[in-house]
Amino acid sequence: MSSVNAASNEQLYQALGLSRQLEQKGTANEAGDLQLEDFLELMVTELTHQDPFKPMENSELATQISQFAAVSGIDELNSSFAGLSESMVSDQALQAANLVGRDVLVPVNTGNLEAGGSIRGVVGITEPAEQVTVRITDGSGVLVKEIQLGTQSKGEVSFTWDGLDSNGEAVAPGQYQVEAQATVDGETETPYTLLEARVDSVSIGAAGQGLSVNLAGLGPVSFSSVAEIR
């Protein structure tokens, strides 16, 4: 059977709507990957040496081409997603870096009281409540102060604890637990709380772990959990 020369190869490429760029062949295959040009050359060789009494069906040829195109497309899509992911992480890192030195609201129940400072936050009310109370306890679970916020409608209500106990005396700096209670239709509920904290630094975790912000006196929390920047 006669061999297929370079000219006939070129005609085959043109018939398939492909262009052959010989000058890029070496560069494309430096990593050892099978390129579309290599695939077509292998297919031409296969057609050249096939059994003339059992030629390849047109459907088989079309299937092989479509399978290779699908695999090539998936590789390109994976590369695109990888680049997009890296770009998003870089953007998040820049945004998080701008938070250093600023105060944020985060969904934590522990507040850090500095000497002469205060603990601020908000209580989220999902439905009108007859009475809303913020309870401050120390590390031993002892009640230090109750802040009465009265009747509140649906929404978020701000509160501030000035660091004084029920007797009006200043307590020691440190960490204190903050919990809210609300009375709705005679039933006691526990609404969510967001506490204010200062961002000391930002950490970029390993692959898949995302970014975290390190809060003064509290430690790291996920960057995605930051509810508000103040």
KOLMARFI-849234 format. One line per 5 residues: number of its first residue (from 0); their letters; for each residue x, y, z of C-alpha. Coordinates in steps of 0.25 Angstrom, whole numbers, plus 2048, in hexadecimal, padded with zeros to 3 digits. Layout:
REM KOLMARFI-849234
NUM> a> X,Y,Z | ...
//
This chain:
REM KOLMARFI-849234
0> mssvn> 800,800,800 | 805,80E,7FD | 80A,817,808 | 804,824,80C | 80D,830,809
5> aasne> 80E,83D,810 | 805,844,805 | 7FA,83A,807 | 7FB,83C,816 | 7F9,84B,814
10> qlyqa> 7ED,848,80B | 7E7,840,816 | 7EA,84B,820 | 7E3,855,817 | 7D7,84C,815
15> lglsr> 7D5,84B,824 | 7D6,85A,825 | 7E3,85A,82C | 7F0,861,82A | 7FE,85B,82C
20> qleqk> 809,864,832 | 815,85C,831 | 81E,867,837 | 816,865,844 | 817,856,845
25> gtane> 824,855,84D | 81F,85F,857 | 811,859,859 | 817,84B,85C | 822,84F,865
30> agdlq> 81A,84A,871 | 817,83D,86A | 808,83F,868 | 801,83A,85C | 7FC,846,854
35> ledfl> 7F1,846,849 | 7FC,845,83E | 802,839,844 | 7F4,832,845 | 7F1,835,836
40> elmvt> 7FF,82F,832 | 7FC,823,83A | 7EE,822,834 | 7F4,824,826 | 7FE,819,829
45> elthq> 7F3,810,82E | 7EB,812,821 | 7F7,810,818 | 7FA,802,81F | 7EC,7FD,821
50> dpfkp> 7E6,7F0,81B | 7E0,7F4,80D | 7D6,7EA,80F | 7D2,7EF,81D | 7D3,7FE,81C
55> mense> 7D0,807,827 | 7C1,80C,827 | 7BF,81B,826 | 7B7,81B,833 | 7C4,815,83A
60> latqi> 7CC,820,834 | 7C3,82B,839 | 7C2,824,847 | 7D1,824,848 | 7D2,833,844
65> sqfaa> 7C7,837,84D | 7CD,830,859 | 7DA,836,857 | 7D3,844,856 | 7CC,842,863
70> vsgid> 7D8,83E,86B | 7E0,84A,865 | 7D4,853,869 | 7D3,84E,877 | 7E2,850,879
75> elnss> 7E1,85F,874 | 7D5,861,87D | 7DC,85B,889 | 7E8,865,886 | 7DE,871,885
80> fagls> 7D7,86D,892 | 7E5,86C,899 | 7E9,87A,894 | 7DB,880,898 | 7DD,87A,8A6
85> esmvs> 7EB,880,8A8 | 7E6,88D,8A3 | 7DA,88D,8AE | 7E4,889,8B9 | 7ED,895,8B5
90> dqalq> 7E1,89E,8B5 | 7DC,899,8C3 | 7EA,89B,8C8 | 7EB,8A9,8C4 | 7DD,8AC,8CA
95> aanlv> 7E0,8A5,8D7 | 7EE,8AC,8D8 | 7E6,8B9,8D8 | 7DF,8B5,8E5 | 7EB,8B5,8ED
100> grdvl> 7E9,8C0,8F8 | 7DA,8C1,8F6 | 7CE,8BC,8FE | 7C5,8B1,8F9 | 7B8,8AA,8FD
105> vpvnt> 7BA,89B,8FE | 7B0,890,903 | 7B8,88C,910 | 7B3,88B,91E | 7C0,88F,925
110> gnlea> 7C4,89E,926 | 7D2,8A3,92A | 7D1,8AE,934 | 7DD,8B7,935 | 7E1,8C0,941
115> ggsir> 7D8,8CC,941 | 7D1,8C7,934 | 7C3,8C1,931 | 7BD,8B6,929 | 7B3,8B9,91E
120> gvvgi> 7AA,8B1,915 | 79C,8AF,90F | 791,8A6,912 | 789,8A0,907 | 77A,8A0,909
125> tepae> 772,897,8FF | 765,89B,904 | 75F,8A6,90E | 763,8A3,91C | 75D,8A8,929
130> qvtvr> 76A,8A8,930 | 779,8A7,92C | 784,8A5,935 | 793,8A3,933 | 79A,89B,93E
135> itdgs> 7A9,89C,941 | 7B0,891,948 | 7BF,88F,94C | 7C8,883,949 | 7C2,87B,955
140> gvlvk> 7B3,87D,950 | 7B0,888,95B | 7A6,892,956 | 7AD,8A0,956 | 7A3,8A9,950
145> eiqlg> 795,8A9,949 | 792,8B4,93F | 783,8B6,93D | 780,8BA,92F | 771,8BA,931
150> tqskg> 766,8B8,926 | 76C,8B6,918 | 766,8B5,90A | 76C,8AB,900 | 77A,8AF,8FC
155> evsft> 788,8B1,902 | 78A,8B9,90F | 797,8BE,914 | 79C,8BD,922 | 7A9,8C2,92A
160> wdgld> 7AE,8BC,936 | 7B7,8C6,93D | 7BF,8BC,946 | 7B8,8BF,953 | 7B1,8B4,95B
165> sngea> 7A3,8B4,961 | 7A9,8BD,96D | 7AF,8C7,963 | 7BD,8C2,966 | 7C7,8C0,95B
170> vapgq> 7CB,8B1,958 | 7D8,8AC,954 | 7DC,8AC,945 | 7DB,89F,93E | 7D1,896,937
175> yqvea> 7C2,896,93A | 7B6,88E,935 | 7AB,896,92E | 79D,890,92C | 790,896,929
180> qatvd> 782,892,92D | 775,896,927 | 766,894,92C | 75D,891,920 | 74E,88E,923
185> getet> 752,88A,931 | 75D,881,92D | 76C,883,92F | 774,882,922 | 783,884,920
190> pytll> 785,88E,914 | 793,88E,90D | 79E,898,911 | 7A9,89F,90A | 7B4,8A5,911
195> earvd> 7BE,8B0,90D | 7CD,8AD,90D | 7DA,8B3,907 | 7E1,8AC,8FC | 7F0,8AA,900
200> svsig> 7F5,8A2,8F4 | 7F0,89A,8E8 | 7F5,88B,8E5 | 7F4,884,8D8 | 7F2,875,8DA
205> aagqg> 7F7,869,8D2 | 7EF,865,8C6 | 7E0,863,8C8 | 7E1,86A,8D6 | 7DE,878,8D2
210> lsvnl> 7E1,885,8D9 | 7E0,889,8E8 | 7E0,895,8F0 | 7E7,896,8FD | 7DF,89D,908
215> aglgp> 7E5,8A4,913 | 7E4,89C,920 | 7DC,891,919 | 7E4,88B,90E | 7E1,887,900
220> vsfss> 7D3,886,8F9 | 7D0,883,8EA | 7D0,890,8E1 | 7C3,88B,8DB | 7BC,88C,8E9
225> vaeir> 7BE,89B,8EA | 7B0,8A1,8EB | 7B4,8B0,8EB | 7C0,8B9,8EA | 7C0,8C6,8F2
//
